[in-house]
Amino acid sequence: MFQEQELTGRILKCAYEVHTALSPGLLEKVYEECLFYELAESGLSVTRQEEMPIEYKGIEIEAGYRIDLLVEDKIILELKAVAELHPIHTAQLFTYLKLSGCRIGYLINFNVKSLKDGIKRYSI
């Protein structure tokens, strides 16, 4: 079990590795596959496209929500490859945090010159 600081450090190191190797300009799915690989290779437990059902009046509804990457069942990574992040991207991450019970999430936009400009950390 990793401490939060070590866990986030490993996640960010892997994200920088992917961004350095690939640069901006590719599809989100490419970054997701490569980051999944890097996270797994670094010894972290990671799942991708984790389904997020919604509970409504006691029934579970499969609404098509999927977390891009879930690391150690604790941290959600929502990946983007867009010209700029918009409030809807942040809202999406907060929805996933609420539905999953996770407290920490990262919104990572790989379509930036410097990845430090594309990483936003959120917690609830």
C-alpha positions, 0 to 999 in steps of 0.5 A: 500500500502506497502513501498518498505522496508516493502514489501521486509522485509515481503517477506524475512521473509516469505522465511526464514519461508518456508526454516526453516520449509522445509529445502533444498532438495524438488522440486521447486513447493513445495517451491512455494506453501508454500511461496505463502501461507506464503505471503498471510497469511502475508497480501500481495497480491500475484499471482503465475504463472503469464503469461508473454506474449511477444509483437512482431511487435504489436502482443501478443505472448503467449510464455509460460513465467510465473512468479513464484510469483508476490507480490503486482504487484511490486516485482517478485520472481523467485524460484529455487531448484538447486545445484547452480544458473547460469547466465541463472537464472539471465537472466530469472529474468531480462526478467521477469522484462523487460516484466512486467515493475516491477523494483525489483526481487528476485532470491531465491534458496531454495536448500542451507544450509543457505537461505542467500546464496540463495537470490539475489536481482536485480533491473532495 
